[in-house]
Amino acid sequence: MTGNRFSGKVAIVTGGAGGLGIAICSSIAAEGGSVAVFDASQEQVDRAVADLEAEGAPVIGLCADVRDPAALEAATAQVVDRFGGLDILVAAAGGSLGTPRDLEDISPEDLDLVIDVNIKGTYYSAAAAVPHLRTRGAGAIVTFSSIGGRSTSPVTGIPYAAAKAGILGLTRRLAREVGPDAIRVNAIAPGLFLTGRLQGMFDAMSEHDRNEVLDSIPLRRMPGIEECVEPVLFLASDQSSYITGAVLDVNGGRFMAG
């Protein structure tokens, strides 16, 4: 923690009721920000809000499916009404969503789900946020790619790889379009963080595949969740005020861009 990087700032975190999402919300609030938890499950939203309120966070929770642009627009407007504006969007909703890894097991419905939540969901979230960021006169958007969109992975399937690679193109093009409005758009590309579904997927892998993953990480260890949160906070804060259209790889050296 580096102080009050988010004093007076308002942030929306999609996928905010998941383990990583709650950690991001908690950290933003701890540094002076107000946070809005967006997630598709009302039960999970309520649980996340209760946890954050117990920490003293100024928080609002809204059930909003990122595949529904109208719902996102309405929820974003509620955040602006509640807190008086919007400064940050962390588009963390996504993942492989429990879909199969292997080609022969992937159905058209699996492909649609992963593309709709990851790519369309990121696009719809940004489209809902940008008008309010423009009104504010500046802003930051952090999108979520993955090491799976940067290189091949034994853990996730083709739909996930395609979606996370696509988010990088979305990020660059959006950064170019909204840069003149002083809105920065950057992506984070995490490696394997063992929370929730990913823990189960990793545990279900063969010992050979698990060792392959660990042996491919120069730092030779799995990360703590805070090691993903801090890079997100950096990209969302004024510490990265002259960085846009970039992707920050957070994977212990498993993938190194040329």
HUGIHU-V431588 format. One line per field, one symbol per residue. ss: DSSP state (a for helix, b for strand, c for the rest). phi: phi as a letter, one per 40 degrees, with the letter a starting at -180 (. if undefined). A space follows every 50 residues. Layout:
# HUGIHU-V431588
ss->???
phi->???
This chain:
# HUGIHU-V431588
ss->cccccccccbbbbbccccaaaaaaaaaaaacccbbbbbbccaaaaaaaaa aaaaccccbbbbbcccccaaaaaaaaaaaaaaaccccbbbbccccccccc ccaaaccaaaaaaaaaaaaaaaaaaaaaaaaaaaaaccbbbbbbccaaac cccccccaaaaaaaaaaaaaaaaaaaaaaaacbbbbbbbbccccccaaaa aaaaccaaaaaaaaaccccccccccaaaaaaaaaaacaaaccccccbbbb cccccccc
phi->.bhbcbdgcbbbbcgcccdcccccdcccccbgcbbbcbacbccccccccc cccccgccabbbcacccbccccccccccccccbgiababbcccihcfgcc ccdccccdcccccccccccccccccccccddcccccgaibbbbbcadccb acbccbccdccccccccccdccccdccbdccgbcbbbbbcccbcbfcccc ccccccdccccccccccdcfaccccccccccccdccbccbcbbagbbbcb aggcbbcc
